[in-house]
Amino acid sequence: MRRFFFRGVLALTPLVAVAVLEAQYAPPAQPGQPSWAYGIQADYKAPPPAGTPAPAASPDTTLHKLPGTDSAFTRAQIQDGFGPADWYPNDHPPMPEIVAKGRRIPGKPVSESARACGLCHYPNGKGRAENSSVSGLPVAYFIQQMQDFRNGLRASSEPRKANAVFMVNIAKAMTDQEINDAAQYFAAIRWTTPYFRVVETNTVPKTRVSNGVHFALEGAEAGTEPLGQRIVESPEHTERFELRDPRDGWVAYVPVGSIKKGEALVTTGGNGKTVACGVCHGANLLGLGPVPAIAGRSPSMLARQMWDMKQGTRRGLWADLMKPVVQNLTAEDLVNILAYTVSRRVTGPTN
């Protein structure tokens, strides 16, 4: 049974509740940062320098299985950056080499090679809350983002967001052809919902934050805590998450009333506070031309992007257009907008 360090009291005054919630996260990099979206744990330790040899791991020959497949893999196979396990090969088209296996660059550390896209984003492109969903993205948008990573125009405003640095290195390691292959592949996979089960609530299961993900505590440490003004995303099943199950979904806990408040901002712009999202992201938020769909996608992922745009660390052709859109949004606005967008269901083709 999984054990985590977090412990709290059941009866909390609002002041104590805020203190307990904040204790889960490392101090924010900037005032007002949506710490819940970055998930930097309070006991964060900086990763070792690039090229540092990993400590030797004990051999693990245990074969793991998931529902709905006869495949079985060891953890080493599941986590292989240059050929990760593909649990459900019939769920997606044949993968190009860069998606399935990546490309190791001779003489370069793993962190500077082109690891398989399917490792983090899954073969179906669904991705996870700590990274990004890429299925159904327009080809032009996908390519532009990879170019922005390469050219120093897209970075995280949170210096401790390690996988954002990994993406910069991967984009630099990939050839133009590999980027195009990945863009064409993921664009051909339709984004489907619900991937997130949305729950409006005042309280949530106690969680432990690790590597950008909220894990529900189990056993004697389990319980509930106030949600406050944040969104908490947790894997539906921790063990399946750790086995990188691309079919298993997430639960997104959002504050009571936030979906309705978010609808007003998203559909009208809130009396000039921002711009109605559908102007660029299309009817029902299903995308428009090279502008991506945002319906039913991870609120943590979208919150990070909006905050990074506001801070100026995500720039480039499309990001610059978003700067005035996000400029006047408060932390509560961000929560409300993303509670609404994650609650939307995809009912037709997306861009």
N, C-alpha and C positions, 0 to 999 in steps of 0.2 A: 504494500500500500504506500502511495506517495505521501511524503511528509514535507511540509514547508515550515519556514521559521515564523511566519506571521501569527501573532496572537493579539487579541483585542478584547475589550470588555463588551458586554451585550448592551448595557444601558449607557448611552452617550448623550451628553448635552451637545448642542450644535457646535460650540467652540471646540470641544474635545473631538467631535466627529471630524471636523475639518483637519485638526492636527493629525489624527490617525490616518486619514486619507492621504495627506501630504507626506506622511512618513513612509509611504510605500515607494515614493518616487525620489530620485536624486534631485537636488536643487535645479530649477529650470535654467537653461542657458540664457534666456531673456525674460524680463518681466512680462507676465501675461501668457507665456507659452502654455499651450494645452498639454501639460505633462502626461495626461492619460493617453494621448495619441502616440507619444514617443516611447513610453514605457521603459524609461531608463531607471533601473532598480536602485534603491537607496544604497545597496552595498556594491555599487558599480566599481569595477576595476578595469583600468585601461588594458586593451589587448597588447600582447607583446609586439615588438617591432616586426615588420614584414620580413619573412625569411627565417624567423626563429623556429627551430625544429620543434614539432609537437612532442609532448611527452609520450613515451611508449605506452600503448594501451594493451591490456591483457587480451589475448585472442578470444573472440566471442563467436562461437560456431552455432549459436542458437538460431533456428529458423523461425521467423515470425510470419503470421498470416493475418489476412484481413477478410471481412465478409465479402462474398460475391466473387471470389477469385480462388483458383487453385494454386496460384503462385505463392512461393515462400522465399524470404530473403533474410540474410543476416543483417545486423545493424550496419556493418561496414558496407554492404552492398546498397543499403537504403540511403546512406549518407555519402556515397561516392560522388565526388564532384565532377568526375569525368566518365559518367555512365551510371547515374542513379537508377534505382529500381523503378520499373514501370509496372505498376500494379494492374492497370486495366488498359492494355494496349488496344482493345476494341472501342474504347471511349473517344478516340481521337484519330486524326489522319496519321499517316506515316510521318515520323519526325525527321526534319533535316538533321544532319550531323551535329550542328552547333547546338540544337535544342536537346538532342538525345545524349550526346557525349562531350560536347564542348571541344576545346582544343588546348592541350598543354603546350606551352612555349618552352622549348629547350633552353636551359640555362636560367630560366626565370622561376621565382618562387610561385607556388600555387596561387597566392593572392594577386599575382600580376598576370596570370593566364586567363584564358576564356573558359571559365567553368560552364557546365551545361546549364542552359536556361531552365530545363526541366527540374533541376535540383530544388531551386527556391520557388519558382513560379508554377511548378508541376507541369506534367505533359499536357494537361488540359487548360493551362493558363489561368486557373482560378486563383493561384497565389494564396498568400496568408496575410493576416492583419499587420504583421511586422514588415512585409515587403509590399507587393503590389499585384493586383490582378491585371493580366495582359491579354486575356482572350477577348476577341471582338474589337480590339483597338484598331482604328484606321491605319493603313500602311504608312501613309505620309506622317501621321502623328507619331507613330512608333519610331520611325527613322529619325524624325526631328529630335525626339527625346534622347536617342542614343548619340546623336551629334552634339547635343547640348551637354551631355555627360562628358564627352570627349573634349569639348572646347572650353570647359570650365564655367559653363553657363548654368549648370544644374548641380547643386550641392545641397546638403542638409544644413539648416540653421543650427542644428543640434550636433556639436562636434563629437559627441559620444555615440552617435548613430552609426555604428560600424558598418552595417551592410550598405549604407549609402556610399561609403568610401569604396567598398568592394565593387559596386556598380560602375563607378568611375573607371576603376582599373579594368573591369571586364569590357566596357565600351571601348577603351583604348586598345585592348588586345584583339578585339574582333575586327575582321576585314569588312569592307563595304558589302561584299557579297554575303557574308555571314549575317550581317545586320538585316539585309534585304530578305534573306531566307527566313530568318526568325519572324520578321514583320509580316511576311506573306502567310506564314504558317499560323501564327496566332490570330491574325485578322480573319482567317477562314473558320475559326472556332467560335460559334455563337455563345455569347454570355447568357447564362440561364439563371433564373432565380426560382425559389429562394435559396440562396447560399447562406444568408444570415436570417436567423429567427429573431425577430425584434420584439422586445418586451418593454413596455412602459412601466416603470416601477420607482418607488422611493428607496427601496433597499435592494442590495445585491448580495450574492454569496461573497464571503471573504475570499480575497485572492492574493496570490503571491506573484509579483511582477518579475519576469525573467526573460531577458533578451527580447524585449518589446512585446511580450505576450502576457496576458492575465490568466493565471491558472487558478481554478477554484480549489480551495483547500479541502482536504479530506480528513476523515477520522476525527480525533479529538479537537483538531484545530478548525474544523468546519464551523460555519455559522453565517450570520449576515452582518452587513454594515450599511450605513447610509450611502446612497449613490452620489448625492451632492450634484454639483454642476459639471458633470462629465459623462462620457459614454464608456462603458466597459465591454470589451469584446473578449469572449473566451471560447476556446474550442468546445464543441459539444461533447467530445470524448478525448480526454487527455492522452490516453494510450494510442489511440488511432492517429492523433496529431503527431505524436513522437515517431510513429511509423510512416509519417508523410502520406497519409491517406488523402488522395485528391477528391474523393467523393464525400468525405465527412464535412459537415458544415460548422457554422459558428452561431453563437447566441450574442446578440447585441442588446445590452441593457441601456435604456435611454430614460431620461427624467419624465415623470408624468406631465403631460401637456406639451412636451417639446415638439412632437410631430405636428400638432396643430399650429403652434407658433412658427415652426419652420416652414410650413406650407405657405403662410402669408409672406414670408421673406422670399422664398424661392419663386413663387408665382407672380408676385407684384413688385418685388424689390424693396418693400417696406417703406413706402413714401419717400423714395429717393435715397434711402440709406445705402442701398446696393443696386444691382441690376437684376431683373428677373432672369433666372438661370436658363430658361427655355429659349431666350433670344439667341444664345450661342449653342447651347447643348441640345436644342431641339425639343419638339413636342414630346411630352412624357419623359424628358431627360434621356432619350435614347440616342443622342448624338446627332450631329448635323455636318455633313461633309467631312473635313479633317478633324473636327472637334469631337472628342470622345463622349460616349455615354457615361452618365454618372449614377443612373438608377440602380439600386440594389448593390452597390459596391461598398467596400469597407469604409466605414466612417473614420477610422483611425488613419487609414491611408490618405483619404481626401483631406482630413484636418491637417496632416503634416504638409501636404502640398500647398494648401491655402496659406498656412502660416509661413512656410518658406517663401512663398511669393510676397507675402506682406513684409517679410524681413529683407527681401531682395537677394536671397541666396539662390532662388530659382528664377532664372531670367530666360531670355530667348524669345523666339518669334511669337509663341502663343502665351507664354507666361507673362510677358510684358502687358498684354491686353487684360490680364486678370488683376494687375496691381490696383487700379482704381476700384475694382469690384470688391476686393477684400479689405481695402484700406480702412473703412469705418466700422468694420464688424467687431463686436465685442466677443469675449470668450463665450458668453451665453448665446450670442447669435450663432456662433460656430457650432455649438452643440445642437441648437434647434434646427439649423439648416441640415446638418448631417443626419440627425434623427429622422428627418423627413425623407432625405434622399435614399437612405438605406432601407426605408420601409416601402419604397416603390418597387413594384413588380414589373418585370420585363415581359411584355405581351406581343412583341413583334421584333423585326430585325433591328439590330443596333449598329451604331458606328463606333 
